[in-house]
Amino acid sequence: MNFYDLDAYDYQLPESQIAQTPAVPRDSSRLMVWKVSEGKREHRLFRDIPSCLAPGDLLVLNDTRVLPARLWGSKEKSGGKAEILLLSPSTPDFCLWRALVRPGRRLPVGAEIRVGGRILSVVGREEGGVRVLRVGTDKKDVFDFLDEQGEMPLPPYIKTENFSQRESYQTVFALKDGSVAAPTASLHFTRDLLERIKNRGVEIAWVTLHVGLGTFRPVKTQDIRDHPIHAEYCQVPRATEEAVRECRRRRGRVVAGGTTVARTLESMAVEGGAEGCLEKGLVRAGAMDTKLFIYPGFAYKAVDALITNFHLPKSSLLMLVSAFVNHLAGGGREEFALTSLRETYSIAISEGYRFFSFGDAMFIEK
């Protein structure tokens, strides 16, 4: 099996297993626990996640907050409908934003879109069909406008609206505005569950990755290595750098609470010996726009265990997970990792797991 071939990451999923609504309560979703070294898979509930963690482990979570970044308006000239998905600010003052617009071909540079009582102007164009829009006068003005006019940017495969979108498509610890999609593995956590994890002797640390086009744009190149990944802002605080260092000293595991956390930690990972006495598995505090694309062959440095949902076929996230399974298997076993991942997904389908953003989760460990 060619693990660089896009078709190797395809699978057939019954539409009935695409989760349309969130689990209530959040931690009542199902959890598959996959021990890669044993080839063993257990079926539990997400509220059992504390038992998967050991005293001394470090759980790292993403504190990003999803913006109500989808806007509906009309073209100022023709009155035709227009849809806007804001992706990220393109200037420090938050006046200009990168965005996807529909219908894109009919909204060239110079076009104007009316949303509520405001005119948004198309002032630039970037690769991949991304437009640059003038949205407001400053950060507060833009965010107030989004709170009033915006909708949560739910994925297109979610067809129902029978739930509170602004509450359900947001983690309980969301803090820093900036994402246009939720870090979905974290939607399962409740405040009570976080306290139970702490009481087990597990430390919790935080990173930020603002989910944008890089995470959710599908892979379309047949050779996955040719896929252009879009940059996403990520940050590792000094406290998290120290928490990872202390976790290594006590020989605990660094557990990534989602693929966005894995991508952030690996983007800021320190090569063993690269800076003299620095040991392998540490991360560096700081911020960057990461374009890291993790696929089989990638050498993980910072992450020891992973919590993740079940991802779309042919998605970059599926490739990230396959690369992690290869890492846990000792490296150099890319074909085994991909075959095992496909088998795991087949088991999940046969066992009736729910998939994608509001779906069930996996805990993957060595």
Backbone hydrogen bonds in HBPLUS format (Angstrom, degrees):
<---DONOR---> <-ACCEPTOR-->    atom                        ^
c    i                          cat <-CA-CA->   ^        H-A-AA   ^      H-
h    n   atom  resd res      DA  || num        DHA   H-A  angle D-A-AA Bond
n    s   type  num  typ     dist DA aas  dist angle  dist       angle   num
A0005-ASP N   A0002-ASN O   3.10 MM   3  5.44 164.6  2.13 112.7 117.2     1
A0224-ILE N   A0004-TYR O   2.91 MM 220  5.48 160.5  1.95 153.8 157.2     2
A0008-ALA N   A0005-ASP O   2.97 MM   3  5.58 152.6  2.05 117.9 126.0     3
A0006-LEU N   A0222-GLN O   2.83 MM 216  5.03 160.5  1.87 151.9 154.9     4
A0009-TYR N   A0006-LEU O   3.01 MM   3  5.73 166.0  2.03 121.6 126.2     5
A0010-ASP N   A0007-ASP O   3.20 MM   3  5.24 156.1  2.26 112.1 110.9     6
A0314-LYS N   A0009-TYR O   2.79 MM 305  4.82 163.0  1.82 135.7 133.4     7
A0017-GLN N   A0014-PRO O   2.92 MM   3  5.66 166.2  1.94 123.5 128.1     8
A0018-ILE N   A0015-GLU O   3.14 MM   3  5.54 166.5  2.16 116.8 117.9     9
A0355-PHE N   A0017-GLN O   2.76 MM 338  5.96 160.6  1.80 166.9 173.8    10
A0019-ALA N   A0355-PHE O   3.21 MM 336  5.70 156.8  2.26 140.1 146.6    11
A0028-SER N   A0025-PRO O   3.01 MM   3  5.54 161.5  2.04 123.0 124.9    12
A0047-ARG N   A0027-ASP O   3.02 MM  20  4.94 120.7  2.38 161.1 145.0    13
A0046-PHE N   A0029-SER O   2.75 MM  17  5.59 165.2  1.77 160.4 158.0    14
A0361-ALA N   A0030-ARG O   3.07 MM 331  6.35 171.6  2.08 149.6 151.6    15
A0031-LEU N   A0044-ARG O   2.84 MM  13  4.97 162.6  1.87 126.1 123.4    16
A0044-ARG N   A0031-LEU O   2.75 MM  13  4.97 167.8  1.77 159.3 161.7    17
A0032-MET N   A0361-ALA O   2.92 MM 329  6.37 161.3  1.95 145.8 149.1    18
A0363-PHE N   A0032-MET O   2.82 MM 331  6.24 153.4  1.89 155.8 159.2    19
A0033-VAL N   A0042-GLU O   2.84 MM   9  5.02 160.4  1.88 143.9 150.2    20
A0042-GLU N   A0033-VAL O   2.84 MM   9  5.02 158.7  1.88 140.9 147.6    21
A0034-TRP N   A0363-PHE O   2.86 MM 329  6.09 164.3  1.88 158.2 163.5    22
A0365-GLU N   A0034-TRP O   3.05 MM 331  6.35 169.1  2.06 166.3 167.4    23
A0035-LYS N   A0040-LYS O   2.83 MM   5  5.20 158.9  1.88 157.8 163.4    24
A0038-GLU N   A0035-LYS O   3.22 MM   3  5.63 136.7  2.42 106.9 117.8    25
A0039-GLY N   A0035-LYS O   2.96 MM   4  5.93 119.2  2.34 143.2 160.4    26
A0040-LYS N   A0035-LYS O   3.17 MM   5  5.20 152.4  2.25 146.6 145.7    27
A0036-VAL N   A0365-GLU O   2.96 MM 329  6.26 160.0  2.00 171.3 164.7    28
A0039-GLY N   A0036-VAL O   3.14 MM   3  4.96 143.4  2.28  95.7 106.6    29
A0048-ASP N   A0045-LEU O   2.88 MM   3  5.55 161.5  1.92 119.0 125.1    30
A0049-ILE N   A0046-PHE O   2.93 MM   3  5.44 162.0  1.97 125.0 125.6    31
A0051-SER N   A0048-ASP O   2.98 MM   3  5.75 140.0  2.15 123.6 132.5    32
A0052-CYS N   A0049-ILE O   2.91 MM   3  5.18 150.3  2.00 110.4 120.0    33
A0053-LEU N   A0050-PRO O   3.11 MM   3  5.27 149.7  2.20 103.3 112.3    34
A0057-ASP N   A0054-ALA O   2.92 MM   3  5.62 160.6  1.95 147.6 148.5    35
A0056-GLY N   A0201-GLY O   2.96 MM 145  6.09 166.7  1.98 140.8 140.2    36
A0203-GLU N   A0057-ASP O   3.09 MM 146  6.46 152.1  2.17 166.1 159.4    37
A0058-LEU N   A0253-ARG O   2.81 MM 195  6.09 166.0  1.83 171.5 168.8    38
A0255-VAL N   A0058-LEU O   2.76 MM 197  5.92 176.0  1.76 166.4 167.8    39
A0059-LEU N   A0203-GLU O   2.82 MM 144  6.17 165.8  1.84 169.3 166.3    40
A0205-ALA N   A0059-LEU O   2.91 MM 146  6.27 157.6  1.96 151.2 156.7    41
A0060-VAL N   A0255-VAL O   2.92 MM 195  6.14 170.8  1.93 173.6 172.0    42
A0257-GLY N   A0060-VAL O   2.84 MM 197  5.66 152.6  1.92 163.3 167.7    43
A0061-LEU N   A0205-ALA O   2.98 MM 144  6.41 159.5  2.02 152.4 154.5    44
A0207-VAL N   A0061-LEU O   2.93 MM 146  6.21 152.5  2.01 159.9 164.1    45
A0063-ASP N   A0207-VAL O   2.98 MM 144  6.37 158.0  2.03 166.5 169.5    46
A0175-LEU N   A0063-ASP O   2.88 MM 112  5.44 157.0  1.93 141.0 143.7    47
A0176-LYS N   A0063-ASP O   3.04 MM 113  6.28 167.1  2.06 152.2 156.3    48
A0065-ARG N   A0176-LYS O   2.67 MM 111  5.13 138.3  1.84 141.5 131.1    49
A0178-GLY N   A0065-ARG O   3.08 MM 113  5.99 138.7  2.26 161.3 157.7    50
A0179-SER N   A0065-ARG O   3.08 MM 114  5.85 165.0  2.10 141.9 142.1    51
A0067-LEU N   A0179-SER O   2.83 MM 112  5.88 170.1  1.84 161.8 158.6    52
A0069-ALA N   A0067-LEU O   2.75 MM   2  5.09 129.7  2.01 108.6  92.5    53
A0086-LEU N   A0069-ALA O   3.07 MM  17  5.27 165.2  2.09 149.6 147.1    54
A0070-ARG N   A0151-GLU O   3.08 MM  81  5.07 166.8  2.10 156.7 152.8    55
A0151-GLU N   A0070-ARG O   2.85 MM  81  5.07 150.6  1.94 141.9 151.6    56
A0071-LEU N   A0084-ILE O   2.83 MM  13  5.02 164.3  1.86 147.6 152.8    57
A0084-ILE N   A0071-LEU O   2.90 MM  13  5.02 162.0  1.93 152.7 153.3    58
A0073-GLY N   A0082-ALA O   2.87 MM   9  5.12 172.0  1.87 157.0 157.0    59
A0082-ALA N   A0073-GLY O   2.89 MM   9  5.12 150.5  1.98 134.0 129.1    60
A0074-SER N   A0114-ARG O   2.97 MM  40  5.30 149.1  2.06 139.5 149.0    61
A0114-ARG N   A0074-SER O   2.78 MM  40  5.30 165.3  1.80 165.2 161.1    62
A0075-LYS N   A0080-GLY O   2.70 MM   5  5.29 159.4  1.74 155.6 161.6    63
A0079-GLY N   A0075-LYS O   2.73 MM   4  4.87 144.1  1.86 137.8 147.5    64
A0076-GLU N   A0112-GLU O   2.95 MM  36  5.47 176.3  1.95 141.9 143.1    65
A0083-GLU N   A0102-ARG O   2.92 MM  19  5.10 158.0  1.97 144.1 151.2    66
A0102-ARG N   A0083-GLU O   2.90 MM  19  5.10 148.5  2.00 147.2 151.8    67
A0085-LEU N   A0100-LEU O   2.85 MM  15  5.15 157.1  1.90 156.3 160.4    68
A0100-LEU N   A0085-LEU O   2.96 MM  15  5.15 157.9  2.00 140.3 144.9    69
A0087-LEU N   A0098-ARG O   2.77 MM  11  5.42 173.6  1.77 150.7 149.1    70
A0098-ARG N   A0088-SER O   2.81 MM  10  5.44 163.7  1.83 175.2 169.7    71
A0090-SER N   A0096-LEU O   2.84 MM   6  5.50 164.6  1.86 128.6 133.9    72
A0094-PHE N   A0091-THR O   3.03 MM   3  5.52 167.5  2.05 120.9 124.2    73
A0135-VAL N   A0095-CYS O   2.82 MM  40  5.62 166.0  1.84 178.1 176.9    74
A0097-TRP N   A0133-LEU O   2.84 MM  36  5.24 154.9  1.90 146.9 155.4    75
A0133-LEU N   A0097-TRP O   2.78 MM  36  5.24 163.8  1.80 154.4 156.4    76
A0099-ALA N   A0131-ARG O   2.77 MM  32  5.23 145.6  1.89 153.4 158.3    77
A0131-ARG N   A0099-ALA O   2.81 MM  32  5.23 165.7  1.83 163.0 162.7    78
A0106-ARG N   A0103-PRO O   3.21 MM   3  5.65 139.3  2.38 108.7 119.4    79
A0107-LEU N   A0104-GLY O   3.03 MM   3  5.23 162.5  2.06 114.2 116.1    80
A0111-ALA N   A0108-PRO O   3.00 MM   3  5.68 162.6  2.03 142.6 144.2    81
A0110-GLY N   A0122-VAL O   2.78 MM  12  5.36 167.9  1.80 147.1 151.0    82
A0122-VAL N   A0111-ALA O   2.89 MM  11  5.39 168.4  1.90 163.6 164.4    83
A0113-ILE N   A0120-LEU O   2.81 MM   7  5.11 160.4  1.85 149.8 156.6    84
A0120-LEU N   A0113-ILE O   2.75 MM   7  5.11 170.9  1.76 153.8 156.5    85
A0115-VAL N   A0118-ARG O   2.84 MM   3  5.35 163.0  1.87 160.8 165.5    86
A0118-ARG N   A0115-VAL O   3.01 MM   3  5.35 164.9  2.04 127.5 130.8    87
A0134-ARG N   A0121-SER O   2.83 MM  13  5.23 157.2  1.88 149.1 156.8    88
A0123-VAL N   A0132-VAL O   2.79 MM   9  5.63 154.9  1.85 158.4 166.4    89
A0132-VAL N   A0124-GLY O   2.88 MM   8  4.67 156.6  1.93 127.3 123.5    90
A0126-GLU N   A0130-VAL O   2.72 MM   4  5.08 172.9  1.72 159.6 158.9    91
A0142-VAL N   A0138-ASP O   2.97 MM   4  6.21 162.9  2.00 157.6 162.3    92
A0143-PHE N   A0139-LYS O   2.91 MM   4  6.11 168.3  1.92 158.2 161.4    93
A0144-ASP N   A0140-LYS O   2.89 MM   4  5.98 157.7  1.94 151.1 157.2    94
A0145-PHE N   A0141-ASP O   3.03 MM   4  6.16 153.4  2.10 142.0 149.6    95
A0146-LEU N   A0142-VAL O   2.90 MM   4  6.22 155.5  1.96 150.4 157.0    96
A0147-ASP N   A0143-PHE O   2.95 MM   4  6.12 159.7  1.99 145.8 151.2    97
A0148-GLU N   A0144-ASP O   3.12 MM   4  6.32 144.0  2.26 140.6 149.6    98
A0149-GLN N   A0145-PHE O   2.85 MM   4  5.99 164.9  1.87 157.0 161.1    99
A0150-GLY N   A0146-LEU O   2.70 MM   4  4.55 147.6  1.80 127.5 136.1   100
A0154-LEU N   A0152-MET O   2.85 MM   2  5.73 136.1  2.04 108.3  94.8   101
A0158-ILE N   A0155-PRO O   3.13 MM   3  5.84 167.7  2.15 121.6 125.3   102
A0168-SER N   A0164-SER O   2.83 MM   4  5.85 170.2  1.83 161.1 164.5   103
A0169-TYR N   A0165-GLN O   2.98 MM   4  5.59 162.7  2.01 144.8 148.6   104
A0174-ALA N   A0171-THR O   3.36 MM   3  5.21 167.3  2.37 106.0 105.3   105
A0180-VAL N   A0211-VAL O   2.88 MM  31  5.88 163.8  1.91 156.2 160.6   106
A0184-THR N   A0182-ALA O   3.01 MM   2  5.21 115.0  2.45 109.3  92.1   107
A0186-SER N   A0183-PRO O   2.95 MM   3  5.86 151.2  2.04 128.4 135.6   108
A0187-LEU N   A0184-THR O   3.06 MM   3  5.23 156.8  2.11 106.3 113.5   109
A0189-PHE N   A0186-SER O   3.26 MM   3  5.67 158.4  2.31 111.6 117.1   110
A0194-LEU N   A0190-THR O   3.04 MM   4  6.35 153.9  2.11 148.8 155.4   111
A0195-GLU N   A0191-ARG O   3.11 MM   4  6.41 151.9  2.19 145.6 152.6   112
A0196-ARG N   A0192-ASP O   3.00 MM   4  6.33 153.5  2.07 148.2 155.5   113
A0197-ILE N   A0193-LEU O   2.98 MM   4  6.24 149.5  2.08 146.0 154.1   114
A0198-LYS N   A0194-LEU O   3.03 MM   4  6.33 159.3  2.07 147.0 152.0   115
A0199-ASN N   A0195-GLU O   2.89 MM   4  6.10 159.3  1.93 150.0 156.0   116
A0200-ARG N   A0197-ILE O   3.15 MM   3  5.23 143.9  2.29  98.3 108.9   117
A0202-VAL N   A0197-ILE O   3.41 MM   5  5.87 153.6  2.48 148.6 148.9   118
A0201-GLY N   A0198-LYS O   2.91 MM   3  5.39 161.4  1.94 116.2 121.3   119
A0208-THR N   A0235-GLN O   3.02 MM  27  5.10 160.7  2.06 147.9 151.1   120
A0235-GLN N   A0208-THR O   2.75 MM  27  5.10 146.5  1.86 148.9 154.9   121
A0210-HIS N   A0233-TYR O   3.00 MM  23  5.67 155.4  2.07 159.1 167.0   122
A0215-THR N   A0212-GLY O   3.27 MM   3  5.90 142.3  2.42 114.0 121.6   123
A0217-ARG N   A0213-LEU O   3.01 MM   4  5.42 150.5  2.10 147.2 148.8   124
A0226-ASP N   A0223-ASP O   2.88 MM   3  5.76 168.3  1.89 130.2 134.2   125
A0227-HIS N   A0224-ILE O   3.11 MM   3  5.41 166.8  2.13 113.1 116.5   126
A0232-GLU N   A0290-THR O   2.98 MM  58  5.35 147.1  2.09 137.1 146.0   127
A0290-THR N   A0232-GLU O   2.80 MM  58  5.35 144.6  1.92 157.8 146.2   128
A0234-CYS N   A0288-MET O   2.86 MM  54  5.64 159.9  1.90 169.8 176.3   129
A0288-MET N   A0234-CYS O   2.97 MM  54  5.64 155.8  2.03 157.3 162.7   130
A0236-VAL N   A0286-GLY O   2.83 MM  50  5.37 163.8  1.86 161.8 166.9   131
A0286-GLY N   A0236-VAL O   2.91 MM  50  5.37 156.3  1.97 142.9 148.9   132
A0240-THR N   A0237-PRO O   3.10 MM   3  5.33 128.6  2.37 101.0 113.7   133
A0241-GLU N   A0237-PRO O   3.12 MM   4  6.54 155.1  2.18 150.1 157.2   134
A0242-GLU N   A0238-ARG O   3.03 MM   4  6.34 160.7  2.07 152.2 156.5   135
A0243-ALA N   A0239-ALA O   2.90 MM   4  6.08 147.1  2.00 136.1 146.1   136
A0244-VAL N   A0240-THR O   2.93 MM   4  6.12 157.4  1.98 152.4 156.2   137
A0245-ARG N   A0241-GLU O   3.13 MM   4  6.38 157.3  2.18 143.6 150.1   138
A0246-GLU N   A0242-GLU O   2.89 MM   4  6.15 161.9  1.92 153.3 157.5   139
A0247-CYS N   A0243-ALA O   2.95 MM   4  6.08 150.2  2.04 141.2 149.8   140
A0248-ARG N   A0244-VAL O   3.01 MM   4  6.28 153.5  2.08 149.3 155.3   141
A0249-ARG N   A0245-ARG O   3.08 MM   4  6.41 151.3  2.17 144.2 152.3   142
A0250-ARG N   A0246-GLU O   3.08 MM   4  6.38 148.5  2.19 146.8 154.2   143
A0252-GLY N   A0247-CYS O   2.89 MM   5  5.12 160.6  1.93 156.8 154.8   144
A0251-ARG N   A0248-ARG O   3.12 MM   3  4.86 155.2  2.18  97.6 104.8   145
A0304-ASP N   A0254-VAL O   2.86 MM  50  5.27 167.5  1.87 155.2 157.2   146
A0305-ALA N   A0254-VAL O   3.33 MM  51  6.57 144.4  2.47 145.0 142.4   147
A0256-ALA N   A0305-ALA O   2.90 MM  49  6.28 158.9  1.94 160.3 153.9   148
A0307-ILE N   A0256-ALA O   2.95 MM  51  6.24 163.2  1.98 174.4 171.4   149
A0258-GLY N   A0307-ILE O   2.91 MM  49  5.21 107.9  2.45 138.6 147.8   150
A0262-ALA N   A0258-GLY O   3.12 MM   4  6.47 159.5  2.16 146.4 152.3   151
A0263-ARG N   A0259-THR O   2.89 MM   4  6.06 159.8  1.93 147.8 152.8   152
A0264-THR N   A0260-THR O   3.03 MM   4  6.18 150.5  2.12 137.7 145.6   153
A0265-LEU N   A0261-VAL O   2.88 MM   4  6.10 175.8  1.88 162.6 162.7   154
A0266-GLU N   A0262-ALA O   2.97 MM   4  6.05 162.9  2.00 148.9 154.1   155
A0267-SER N   A0263-ARG O   2.94 MM   4  5.95 140.4  2.10 134.3 145.1   156
A0268-MET N   A0264-THR O   3.09 MM   4  6.35 140.5  2.26 146.0 155.8   157
A0269-ALA N   A0266-GLU O   3.44 MM   3  4.85 168.8  2.46  93.8  96.0   158
A0284-ARG N   A0268-MET O   2.76 MM  16  5.41 158.3  1.80 154.1 160.0   159
A0270-VAL N   A0282-LEU O   2.79 MM  12  5.40 161.7  1.83 147.2 144.3   160
A0274-ALA N   A0271-GLU O   3.00 MM   3  5.19 164.2  2.03 126.1 128.0   161
A0273-GLY N   A0278-LEU O   3.07 MM   5  5.57 163.3  2.10 155.8 160.9   162
A0298-PHE N   A0295-TYR O   3.01 MM   3  5.89 151.0  2.09 150.2 157.6   163
A0306-LEU N   A0364-ILE O   2.99 MM  58  5.19 161.7  2.03 146.4 152.5   164
A0364-ILE N   A0306-LEU O   2.79 MM  58  5.19 171.5  1.80 159.2 160.7   165
A0308-THR N   A0362-MET O   2.96 MM  54  5.32 159.5  2.00 146.9 153.0   166
A0362-MET N   A0308-THR O   2.64 MM  54  5.32 148.4  1.73 159.6 170.9   167
A0356-PHE N   A0310-PHE O   3.03 MM  46  5.46 151.2  2.11 143.0 152.2   168
A0318-LEU N   A0315-SER O   3.17 MM   3  5.38 128.2  2.45 100.9 112.9   169
A0319-MET N   A0315-SER O   3.39 MM   4  6.79 148.8  2.49 142.0 150.2   170
A0320-LEU N   A0316-SER O   2.96 MM   4  6.28 147.8  2.06 143.2 152.2   171
A0321-VAL N   A0317-LEU O   3.04 MM   4  6.31 157.1  2.09 147.0 152.0   172
A0322-SER N   A0318-LEU O   3.03 MM   4  6.25 157.7  2.08 143.0 149.2   173
A0323-ALA N   A0319-MET O   2.96 MM   4  6.18 156.7  2.02 147.5 153.3   174
A0324-PHE N   A0320-LEU O   3.03 MM   4  6.33 143.8  2.17 140.2 150.3   175
A0324-PHE N   A0321-VAL O   3.04 MM   3  4.97 118.4  2.44  92.3 108.0   176
A0325-VAL N   A0321-VAL O   2.94 MM   4  6.27 155.3  2.00 154.1 160.3   177
A0326-ASN N   A0322-SER O   3.06 MM   4  6.34 156.0  2.12 146.7 153.1   178
A0327-HIS N   A0323-ALA O   3.02 MM   4  6.28 148.9  2.12 139.4 147.9   179
A0328-LEU N   A0324-PHE O   2.94 MM   4  6.29 159.0  1.98 153.2 157.7   180
A0329-ALA N   A0325-VAL O   2.95 MM   4  6.15 139.1  2.12 142.0 153.7   181
A0331-GLY N   A0326-ASN O   2.86 MM   5  5.26 151.1  1.95 159.5 149.9   182
A0330-GLY N   A0327-HIS O   3.07 MM   3  5.33 160.7  2.11 108.1 113.2   183
A0337-ALA N   A0333-ARG O   2.91 MM   4  6.17 160.6  1.95 155.9 162.0   184
A0338-LEU N   A0334-GLU O   2.97 MM   4  6.17 162.1  2.00 150.5 154.5   185
A0339-THR N   A0335-GLU O   2.96 MM   4  6.10 163.5  1.99 148.7 153.6   186
A0340-SER N   A0336-PHE O   2.86 MM   4  6.01 159.6  1.90 150.9 156.8   187
A0341-LEU N   A0337-ALA O   2.88 MM   4  6.06 151.8  1.96 145.3 153.3   188
A0342-ARG N   A0338-LEU O   2.95 MM   4  6.17 161.3  1.99 150.4 155.0   189
A0343-GLU N   A0339-THR O   2.98 MM   4  6.22 151.4  2.07 143.1 151.4   190
A0344-THR N   A0340-SER O   2.87 MM   4  6.10 151.8  1.95 144.0 152.0   191
A0345-TYR N   A0341-LEU O   2.95 MM   4  6.25 159.5  1.99 152.9 157.5   192
A0346-SER N   A0342-ARG O   2.97 MM   4  6.18 150.3  2.06 141.7 150.3   193
A0347-ILE N   A0343-GLU O   2.92 MM   4  6.22 153.0  1.99 147.9 154.9   194
A0348-ALA N   A0344-THR O   2.92 MM   4  6.22 160.3  1.96 149.3 154.8   195
A0349-ILE N   A0345-TYR O   2.94 MM   4  6.19 154.8  2.01 147.0 153.1   196
A0350-SER N   A0346-SER O   2.98 MM   4  6.22 164.1  2.01 148.7 153.0   197
A0351-GLU N   A0347-ILE O   2.85 MM   4  6.00 141.6  2.00 149.8 160.8   198
A0353-TYR N   A0348-ALA O   2.93 MM   5  5.26 163.1  1.96 161.2 158.0   199
A0352-GLY N   A0349-ILE O   3.13 MM   3  5.22 159.8  2.18 104.1 109.9   200
A0360-ASP N   A0354-ARG O   2.79 MM   6  5.30 158.9  1.83 128.0 129.9   201
A0359-GLY N   A0356-PHE O   2.86 MM   3  5.01 158.2  1.91 116.9 122.4   202
